[in-house]
Amino acid sequence: MFSGVEAVQKALAGQNYIAERSLATAIFLALQLKKPLFLEGEAGVGKTEIAKVLSQILDTSLIRLQCYEGLDVSNALYEWNYAQQLLYLRVMEASGLGREEMRAGLFTRDFLQSRPLLQAIEAGAEGRSPVLLIDEIDRADEEFEALLLELLSDFQVTIPELGTISAVQPPVVVVTSNRTREVHDALKRRCLYYWIDYPSFDKELRIVQTKAPDVEPALARQVTAFIQELRSMELFKAPGVAETLDWTAALVALDQQALSLEVVEDTVGVILKYQDDIEATSRQTLQAALERARVRADATG
């Protein structure tokens, strides 16, 4: 699939995803060993984007399971189409079929509604290899993790009425977590693990310039430096790379050439998403952070 780590890094860069060699190595090994890749880190650092980029690089479909509290088998794996089954029973009953004959046709593939996990396994059973994104697993209940163990170990699922469905060609699995709770070791052991941290100034500047090529160079440096300053503060939720890019786009839309205290105050809601954080950053605090950011931006210009 890839000749080596450098090829992975180059392919990611071709999709405007800036990755360190260590991350490219983890991706390369996950593909070579056909093991799930478990990505952990703060929200907005680019975990989900990796799955999207991989589907584009591999020219395959992306199947996404967004996790949430209360997620169960019927939403993640499969459920039976009860309305169609009821209609089937009525038709068969009217035609005079016996109970055993009706029961034999009741739980068949025709009445099974595939959800993301089963869709990925079925694609693998047909020889295709989609990218399966299990996003924000930490938001799901711990019981849901047990459901994933068979899938991540053997790339198969068992449906009591139909038997076991196995993927001849395993999907490329990316599991992400924002670490709002600890994920069980049994799940992590089935994956290759990689922690994605906030980027350094140089890396984040490259990301901004890659994703927003029309932004003024001086503004790109100031934005990056200012975001880095905010992350050094004691905030409830520090801005991620996603907020950096959103803020850059907002400033470009406002036709800004450089940061000023006024524009920072006007657009702070783009980068800080909690009122407590906004209140904690007083005008004096923002002014001091802006001055430090300007110095750093000038020094790297």
Helices and strands as residue ranges (DSSP letters): H 5-14, H 21-33, E 37-40, H 47-57, E 62-66, H 73-76, E 78-80, H 82-94, H 99-104, G 109-111, E 112-114, H 116-125, E 131-135, G 137-139, H 142-154, E 156-159, E 163-166, E 172-177, H 185-188, E 192-195, H 201-211, H 217-231, H 241-253, H 261-271, H 275-280, H 283-299
